[in-house]
Amino acid sequence: MVIPPLTDNVKKRGFLPFLLGVLLGMALVCAAVYVYFASGCAPVATADPELPFESLLAGKALHARMLREVPRSASPGGTPDDLLAGARVYLQQCAVCHGRPAGPVSPIGSGMYPPPPQFFHNQGTAKRSAAEDYWTISGGIRFTGMPRFRDSLSPAEIRQISLLLAQTSSLPAVVYKELTSSSGDSH
């Protein structure tokens, strides 16, 4: 197949109509997305299926932000007293969504979307550092139900919880007992 050479007339008009067509196409796509969301058709309830690429894009954005802001230095391991204090604050502020070592997912946690990680059931902390947990607890994560705690907990309390979460698979017996005792029930 031989492509005929462009005439002078096509050469003169060529790029501007193409550019206008691309811009018009982009404007139509943006308008269609706006109408989709503004008309109430978008899935917003926790039981709705997620949008295409929702998890991928949100995960990429979160990971990139954490790479930029989380300190890379290793956090100290914390003392048993730090872990015990962290367990107490965790029971008061976190267990209602993230669960406890012994027991099922709480009704609140099971009704959330995306579901909150259950830290004591080998989910959510295996690849995270105490610094990443500190960042998450302090600032929260949008559109997940994870609130920002920097206004309601002290930096020491946030540090204690993050140290606790970094060691969920190897907690001292006294800390584990605190987390599983019925007196620590916050709901």
C-alpha positions, 0 to 999 in steps of 0.5 A: 500500500502506497501512502499518497504524499500530503498536499500543500492544503493538508500540510497547512491545515494539518496540526491545528485541527488535530490538536483541537480534536484531541482537546475536544476529546479530552474535554468530552471525557472529563465531562462524561466523568463529571456527569457520572459522579455528579449523577450519583451513579458512582459506587460510594457505599462500602458494599459497592464494587470498587471503581476500575483501578481504584486500589491500584491508583490509591495504593500507588499514591499512598506508597509514593507519599510514604516513600517521600515522607517516612524516615528511613532510619530504623526505629528503636525496639521499645521497652516492655513498658512502651509496648504495654502502654502501646497495648493500652492505647491500642485497646482504647483507640484502635482495636474497635477497627483493627481487632485483637489477638484473640477473637474475630474481626469487630462488627465495625471493622467488618463493615468498613471498606476498604477493610482495616488490616487486622494486625494480630492475624498476620495481615497488614504489618509484615512489611511495614516499619514502626516509622511507617505505622507512626506516619499512618497513625499520626496523619491517617489515610484518606478514603479508608476510615483511618483517622488522623490521631496527631490531634488526639494522641500524644507523639509518645502514645503514637510511638508506643502504638507503632512499636507495638504494631512492629512487634505483633508476632513477638510480643512479651507475655505481659503485653499479649495478656493485656491485649487479650484480657476482657478488662481491656475491652473498649466496646 
